Amino acid sequence: MSKMMISFSVEWKKFFCSKVPIITLLALLIIPFIGGFFMFILKDPVFAQKMGIISAKAQIVGTADWPTFLGLLSQALSIGGLMVFGFVTSWIFGREFSDRTIKDLLALPISRSVIVASKFIVVFAWCLMLAALVFALGLIVGYAVDIPGWSLELVLQGFSIFTLCTLLTILLATPVALFASIGRGYLSPLGFLIFTIVLAQIVAATGYGQFFPWSIPAMASGVAGSESAAG
């Protein structure tokens, strides 16, 4: 256990000495503000048009309430989170090859399984922290925009869906580590990410998203409608 703690602390320090944490943090914290922006427009589209925020040709469908807002958070995390979480995994596993430190890493008196496990723990820990910050900031933005329909029951229900989508998205980002190791760098895993994201949209559009793992988080969030989410 001591070797695991040492390996984890080293990987954690290496990760936070890079720019990846701040990049991924800024990338995902945009989500609540975009959701709040849409809620602000949906609350009074005419006022938003008069203020010049949207044009007369803009078509934004939906209602300004908490279920819609929380659904937007889950949907955005399911799609954008896959890219961000995959990027984190790609960097943590691929940097050893790009920086040519893989030989030094394998020469340490720590087993490879412990090293790999510690890297995955860092991935899971940081991705969960990012998701928690997104949801917490979402509640603050929603309160600031004064979205109607607040209730603790709705928030808890939205949080459960958000948590499910987060865990599924993190798990679906784990194969990126394999491609980072096989490709010995960043390009192969990033190419795999782009391919799966594009393919997930195509498969979901054909109605077979429930059979393609990378389409499931978005379906669970309700991005394809309540029937698809239920299916």
RAWOJO-V868764 format. One record per residue. PHI is phi in whole degrees, -180 to 180 (999 if undefined). OMEGA is omega as a letter, one per 20 degrees, with the letter a starting at -180 (NA if undefined). NEAR is the number of other ideal C-beta (glycine too) atoms within 8 Angstrom. Layout:
<<PHI/OMEGA/NEAR> <PHI/OMEGA/NEAR>>
This chain:
<<999/a/4> <-64/r/5> <-65/r/9> <-64/r/10> <-65/r/8> <-64/a/9> <-63/r/13> <-64/a/11> <-64/r/8> <-67/r/9> <-65/r/14> <-65/r/10> <-67/r/8> <-61/a/9> <-65/a/13> <-84/r/7> <-85/r/5> <-96/r/9> <-93/a/5> <-61/r/10> <-56/a/10> <-70/r/7> <-66/a/8> <-69/r/13> <-64/r/10> <-65/a/8> <-65/a/9> <-86/a/15> <-73/r/11> <-70/a/8> <-55/a/13> <-60/a/14> <-71/r/9> <-66/r/10> <-61/r/15> <-64/r/14> <-63/r/8> <-65/r/11> <-65/r/14> <-61/r/11> <-69/a/12> <-67/r/11> <-64/a/10> <-152/a/7> <-61/a/9> <-66/r/6> <-63/r/7> <-63/r/11> <-71/r/12> <-66/r/6> <-77/r/6> <82/a/4> <-73/r/6> <-129/r/8> <-90/a/5> <-67/a/4> <-89/a/4> <-67/r/7> <-128/r/4> <-116/a/9> <-98/r/3> <142/r/7> <-124/a/5> <-88/r/11> <-148/a/9> <-67/r/14> <-58/r/10> <-66/a/12> <-65/r/15> <-66/r/16> <-65/r/12> <-62/r/11> <-62/a/16> <-66/a/15> <-66/a/12> <-66/r/12> <-69/a/17> <-65/a/16> <-92/a/11> <-71/a/11> <-65/r/18> <-62/r/16> <-69/a/10> <-69/r/13> <-64/r/14> <-66/r/14> <-65/r/12> <-61/r/14> <-63/r/15> <-61/a/16> <-69/a/12> <-62/a/13> <-92/a/13> <-83/a/14> <-64/a/12> <-62/r/9> <-81/a/11> <-66/r/8> <-87/r/6> <58/r/6> <-108/a/8> <-64/a/9> <-67/r/7> <-66/a/7> <-66/a/9> <-72/r/7> <-83/a/5> <-70/r/7> <-78/r/2> <-131/a/8> <-66/a/6> <-64/r/6> <-64/r/6> <-68/a/11> <-63/r/13> <-63/a/9> <-62/a/10> <-65/r/13> <-65/r/12> <-66/r/10> <-63/r/10> <-62/r/13> <-59/a/16> <-63/a/9> <-63/a/9> <-69/r/12> <-65/r/16> <-66/r/10> <-65/r/8> <-61/a/14> <-63/r/14> <-62/r/8> <-66/r/11> <-62/a/14> <-68/r/11> <-63/r/8> <-66/r/10> <-61/r/15> <-64/r/9> <-66/r/9> <-65/r/12> <-62/r/15> <-68/a/8> <-66/r/7> <-76/a/10> <63/r/6> <-71/a/13> <-76/r/8> <90/a/8> <-70/r/8> <-160/a/7> <-62/a/5> <-63/r/6> <-66/r/12> <-66/r/12> <-65/r/8> <-65/r/10> <-64/r/14> <-67/r/10> <-64/r/8> <-67/r/14> <-61/r/15> <-65/r/9> <-60/r/9> <-63/r/16> <-64/a/13> <-64/r/8> <-63/a/12> <-66/r/15> <-64/r/14> <-63/a/7> <-74/r/12> <-87/a/14> <-65/r/10> <-61/r/8> <-59/r/14> <-61/r/16> <-64/a/7> <-70/r/13> <-67/r/17> <-75/r/9> <-69/a/7> <-80/r/10> <54/r/9> <165/a/9> <-99/a/11> <-64/a/7> <-61/r/12> <-64/r/17> <-68/r/11> <-64/r/9> <-62/r/12> <-61/a/14> <-61/r/8> <-61/a/8> <-68/r/11> <-65/r/12> <-65/a/8> <-65/r/10> <-62/r/13> <-67/a/9> <-67/a/8> <-64/r/12> <-64/a/16> <-67/r/6> <-82/r/7> <93/a/5> <-114/a/8> <-62/a/15> <-68/r/8> <-99/a/5> <-116/a/12> <-52/a/5> <-76/r/11> <-95/a/13> <-66/r/11> <-58/r/14> <-65/r/15> <-68/r/15> <-65/r/13> <-78/a/15> <92/a/13> <-65/r/12> <-101/a/9> <107/a/7> <-65/a/6> <-68/r/6> <-68/a/12> <-65/a/12> <-70/a/5> <-72/NA/6>>
